[in-house]
Structures are given as structure tokens and as C-alpha cells.
């Protein structure tokens, strides 16, 4: 199996584990619940095995490409963000009713790159800008943040999908900490 095949199996196993955990949490029939617990233990063992295989596989061309694409994706955000008048701020909602859609879009774009083979990236064109302080983020602050994220990615010497997933989760935490909470 190659890296992408292992990754797809891992994603499916994690989906199954999530579904089993939900069933364990809501089921009242103890016999069925016991079966779900056993299935979850087996699925977790499979997840551990797949993660080990992803880490140990020799040919990591796909994860190297994903890492480079993640850097390029963030660079595209920086380029698009900085096309605007620097006195304006970026809209967090991007004209939608969803608070922080801007950050959701960044995370969606990065998530896409760590869940399958990379076929391209999203150019974040047509970003919305605002002078509303309740719906804004500073272009300078976000640009600095994204440059720092690029440096973090560049520091990953030996990428694999487990490391890149961990990076994505830490990115989410850093976005929340700096811009949302």
C-alpha cells in the first residue's frame, strides 16, 4: 500500500471509531453497547497500526507534496489578502451569516490538503473587506500569523500525514487563541 491508500484507510477507520463512540454514548441496550465497545477497541487497534505504517512507510512523496502545497496555500492567502487597501480590514464573516468564515475557509483549505492526494489548491479570490470593527481582522496581523505558520511548516523536516494532521490541529488551536477566543 502507498501513503494515500493508508491515509484513506485511516480516515475511514477514524470515521468508524467516531460512529462507534457515538453509539456507545447513546445506546441503552447493554449487550449491543458491549459489542460496540469491543468493535471500538478493534478499530482503535487498526488506527494505531495504520498510523504506524504511515509513519514508517519509506515513500513519503505524497506527504512531502502535501506539505509544500500547504505552504503554497498559505502563501496564496497572503498574496490575496495584501491586494487590498492596507487601511481596510478583512471581514471575518466574508459576507456570510457564519462568524469567522474567513478562518473556517483557511482551515478547510488546509484540511483538504491532508485528507487526500493533492490535485490543486484553492485561490482565495474575492475576499471581502470591511471597516466594521465587530467583523474584522487586521490584514497585517493575519499576514504575520500566516507567515509564522509557513515557517512552522518549513521546520517540519520529515513530513508524514500524522505530523501534518497534528500541524492542522495545532493550527486550529492557534487560530482560536489569536483570533476567536
C-alpha positions as CSV (number, residue, x, y, z in Angstrom):
1,X,0.0,0.0,0.0
2,X,1.2,3.5,-0.7
3,X,0.8,6.6,1.6
4,X,-2.6,7.7,0.1
5,X,-4.1,4.2,0.4
6,X,-3.0,4.1,4.0
7,X,-4.3,7.6,4.6
8,X,-7.8,6.7,3.1
9,X,-8.0,3.6,5.3
10,X,-7.0,5.6,8.4
11,X,-9.6,8.3,7.6
12,X,-12.3,5.6,7.2
13,X,-11.2,3.8,10.4
14,X,-11.4,7.1,12.3
15,X,-14.9,7.7,10.9
16,X,-15.9,4.2,12.1
17,X,-14.4,4.8,15.5
18,X,-16.3,8.1,15.8
19,X,-19.6,6.4,14.9
20,X,-19.0,3.6,17.4
21,X,-18.2,6.1,20.1
22,X,-21.5,7.9,19.4
23,X,-23.4,4.6,19.6
24,X,-21.6,3.7,22.9
25,X,-22.6,7.1,24.3
26,X,-26.3,6.9,23.4
27,X,-27.2,3.1,23.3
28,X,-29.1,1.7,26.2
29,X,-29.1,-2.0,25.4
30,X,-26.1,-3.2,27.4
31,X,-25.4,-6.2,25.1
32,X,-25.2,-4.0,22.0
33,X,-23.2,-1.5,23.9
34,X,-20.7,-4.2,24.9
35,X,-20.4,-5.2,21.2
36,X,-19.8,-1.6,20.2
37,X,-17.1,-1.3,22.8
38,X,-15.4,-4.4,21.5
39,X,-15.7,-3.1,17.9
40,X,-14.2,0.3,19.0
41,X,-11.2,-1.5,20.6
42,X,-10.6,-3.4,17.4
43,X,-11.0,-0.2,15.4
44,X,-8.6,1.7,17.6
45,X,-6.0,-1.1,17.2
46,X,-6.4,-0.8,13.4
47,X,-6.0,3.0,13.7
48,X,-2.8,2.6,15.7
49,X,-1.5,0.1,13.1
50,X,-2.3,2.4,10.2
51,X,-0.7,5.4,11.9
52,X,2.5,3.3,12.5
53,X,2.5,2.3,8.8
54,X,2.1,5.8,7.7
55,X,5.0,6.9,9.9
56,X,7.2,4.1,8.8
57,X,6.5,3.9,5.1
58,X,9.6,4.8,3.1
59,X,8.0,6.6,0.1
60,X,6.5,9.8,1.5
61,X,6.2,11.6,-1.7
62,X,2.5,12.4,-1.1
63,X,3.0,13.9,2.3
64,X,6.0,15.9,1.1
65,X,3.8,17.2,-1.7
66,X,1.0,18.0,0.8
67,X,3.4,19.9,3.0
68,X,4.6,22.0,0.0
69,X,1.0,22.6,-1.1
70,X,0.1,23.7,2.4
71,X,2.9,26.3,2.3
72,X,1.7,27.4,-1.1
73,X,-1.9,27.6,0.0
74,X,-0.9,29.9,2.9
75,X,1.2,32.0,0.5
76,X,-1.8,32.4,-1.7
77,X,-3.8,33.7,1.2
78,X,-1.1,36.2,2.0
79,X,-0.9,37.4,-1.6
80,X,-4.7,37.8,-1.9
81,X,-5.1,39.4,1.5
82,X,-2.5,42.0,0.7
83,X,-4.1,43.1,-2.6
84,X,-6.4,45.4,-0.6
85,X,-6.0,48.8,0.8
86,X,-4.0,48.3,4.0
87,X,-6.3,50.7,5.8
88,X,-9.1,48.2,5.5
89,X,-9.6,45.0,7.5
90,X,-10.7,41.6,6.3
91,X,-14.2,40.6,7.1
92,X,-14.4,37.7,9.5
93,X,-17.8,36.6,8.1
94,X,-16.9,37.2,4.4
95,X,-20.4,38.4,3.8
96,X,-22.0,35.2,5.1
97,X,-24.0,34.7,8.3
98,X,-21.2,32.4,9.6
99,X,-19.0,34.1,12.2
100,X,-15.3,33.6,11.4
101,X,-15.9,32.2,7.9
102,X,-12.5,33.6,6.9
103,X,-10.8,31.3,9.4
104,X,-13.0,28.4,8.5
105,X,-12.0,28.7,4.9
106,X,-8.3,28.7,5.8
107,X,-8.8,25.5,7.9
108,X,-10.9,23.9,5.1
109,X,-8.2,24.5,2.6
110,X,-5.5,23.1,4.8
111,X,-7.7,20.1,5.8
112,X,-8.3,19.3,2.1
113,X,-4.5,19.0,1.6
114,X,-4.1,16.5,4.4
115,X,-7.0,14.2,3.7
116,X,-6.3,13.1,0.1
117,X,-3.8,13.3,-2.7
118,X,-3.2,16.9,-3.7
119,X,-4.6,17.8,-7.1
120,X,-4.5,21.6,-6.6
121,X,-5.1,24.4,-4.2
122,X,-7.8,27.0,-3.7
123,X,-7.0,30.5,-4.6
124,X,-8.9,32.7,-2.1
125,X,-10.0,35.3,-4.6
126,X,-12.8,37.9,-3.9
127,X,-12.1,38.2,-0.2
128,X,-14.4,40.7,1.5
129,X,-13.0,43.7,3.4
130,X,-14.7,45.9,5.9
131,X,-14.2,48.8,8.3
132,X,-16.7,47.3,10.8
133,X,-14.7,46.6,13.9
134,X,-17.1,43.8,15.1
135,X,-16.5,41.8,11.9
136,X,-12.9,42.5,11.1
137,X,-9.4,41.2,11.4
138,X,-6.3,43.3,10.6
139,X,-4.6,42.4,7.3
140,X,-1.2,43.0,9.0
141,X,-2.0,40.7,11.9
142,X,-3.3,37.9,9.7
143,X,-0.4,38.2,7.3
144,X,2.1,37.9,10.1
145,X,0.2,35.0,11.6
146,X,0.2,33.1,8.2
147,X,3.9,33.9,7.6
148,X,4.6,32.3,11.0
149,X,2.5,29.3,10.0
150,X,4.6,28.9,6.9
151,X,7.7,28.9,9.0
152,X,6.3,26.2,11.2
153,X,5.6,24.1,8.2
154,X,9.0,24.7,6.7
155,X,10.5,23.5,10.0
156,X,8.9,20.1,9.6
157,X,11.9,18.1,8.2
158,X,10.3,14.7,7.8
159,X,6.7,15.1,6.9
160,X,4.1,12.4,7.1
161,X,0.4,12.6,7.2
162,X,0.3,12.1,11.0
163,X,2.6,15.0,11.5
164,X,0.6,17.1,9.0
165,X,-2.7,16.3,10.8
166,X,-1.1,17.2,14.1
167,X,0.0,20.5,12.5
168,X,-3.6,21.1,11.3
169,X,-5.0,20.6,14.7
170,X,-2.4,22.9,16.2
171,X,-3.2,25.5,13.5
172,X,-6.9,25.4,14.6
173,X,-5.8,25.9,18.2
174,X,-3.6,28.9,17.3
175,X,-6.3,30.5,15.2
176,X,-8.8,30.1,18.0
177,X,-6.3,31.5,20.5
178,X,-5.2,34.5,18.5
179,X,-8.4,35.5,16.6
180,X,-11.5,33.9,18.0
181,X,-11.3,33.5,21.8
